[in-house]
Amino acid sequence: MTTQKSSEIPKTAEDANYEIDVQEDSDHPIFKIKYRSNSVISIGALSDGSSYENLPTVKVLGTGGTIASKGTSSHQTAGYEVDLTIEDLIQSIPDLSTTCNLQYEQVLNLDSKDIGTSELLTLYQKIQEDLPKYDGIVITHGTDTMEETSFFLQSTLRTSKPIVMCGSMRPSTAISSDGPMNLYQAIVIAAHRDSRGRGVLVALNDRIGAGFYITKSNANSLDTFKSIGQGYVGSFVNNEVHYFFPAARPLGITYFKLSNPSVLADLPEVPIIFAHQGLNNKIIELTIKELGAKGLVFATMGAGSMAKGTNEFVCKLSKQYSNIPIIYSKRSMDGMVPVGSLPKISDETGKPIDYNNAIASGYLNPQKSRILLQLCLSDGMEINEIKRIFKGVYGG
Ligand SMILES: NC(=O)C[C@H](N)C(=O)O
């Protein structure tokens, strides 16, 4: 690889103070143009053979959240309302016209607690429609359920183009609101060629994480998105995107084709039960019998641990209801549930009872496990196939 530098100013952009950095190898020359504003864009062949002939095009899709909210005072950081449009948000950030061609659209405008299956489907369809037309997509979203949307999109959109989610922890009216900086960074990340092939990303607070794993760890502070075991994939410093590793997607992703979106408007009912000392088994019975749950996820107390009586109760009940899948996830933020810690159940005589429908979540937390199970069930998968899918995330 050779690197040449030039500070020549071409006639066509006389007053544009920039530097061209050409990196060449035999197959893929890359031209980096560093502008006065310090934003860097690349023109040339990408490693997959495609290229940005001009500035990359980025579409920002607004869905609401705190980033689009207003409080009643500058110190209010909880209890505010969604009140801004995506246009307002774009107006709050500095000009990015030397970094990308930017377009935006309001898809939803909700607090993310109100995002359910039909909203996910609306967003999914919009992204499917936009992906062929843009080099990158940014989604502004509430942080409370961002990890669920990011997991859903990662499991349903197969693309090497960057899809970057962002939000904020402080409303737009708060002192030191983090929304504009997070949105600005997300757009620069989506426009950056090195963001390709990394799956759905979550960008907040100068950090870039994998939407597949990342989770909200703090209800109030700016430094909230974490995936402790898996770490961040990169960070944002000054106006630069820094990746720690070459482009890669998390292992264990299963892509579901939503060929019939109407099926998705009604994803199967899969509740999550949070296990704790003295859990009343009646709640499990109500969930399966009264709600008609098609599967169940437990946030178990440790690596799959629940009271012996609860495991026996669930095993018996789940069999009465056509062997519904029971996912053993965990309420701890980090760590995993291995197959080996699934309960072994026996009858009064000590004879083992088959509990084949118990499935370990591996590294997936309960809310991500729920979405994966819903997608598996809507695809008509049987228990053993669902086990295989979860095993991809080192569970099963
Ligand atoms: N920080 C946030 O965005 C929280 C907000 N309640 C939401 O998820 O929409």
The ligand as a MOL file (V3000), in Angstrom:
LIG
                    3D

  0  0  0     0  0            999 V3000
M  V30 BEGIN CTAB
M  V30 COUNTS 9 8 0 0 0
M  V30 BEGIN ATOM
M  V30 1 N -33.9590 8.5920 27.2280 0
M  V30 2 C -35.0610 8.2280 26.5980 0
M  V30 3 O -35.1350 8.3050 25.3920 0
M  V30 4 C -36.1830 7.7010 27.4490 0
M  V30 5 C -37.5490 7.8650 26.8620 0
M  V30 6 N -38.5270 7.5620 27.8700 0
M  V30 7 C -37.7890 6.9390 25.6820 0
M  V30 8 O -37.3520 5.8210 25.6750 0
M  V30 9 O -38.4690 7.3210 24.7730 0
M  V30 END ATOM
M  V30 BEGIN BOND
M  V30 1 1 1 2
M  V30 2 2 2 3
M  V30 3 1 2 4
M  V30 4 1 4 5
M  V30 5 1 5 6
M  V30 6 1 5 7
M  V30 7 2 7 8
M  V30 8 1 7 9
M  V30 END BOND
M  V30 END CTAB
M  END
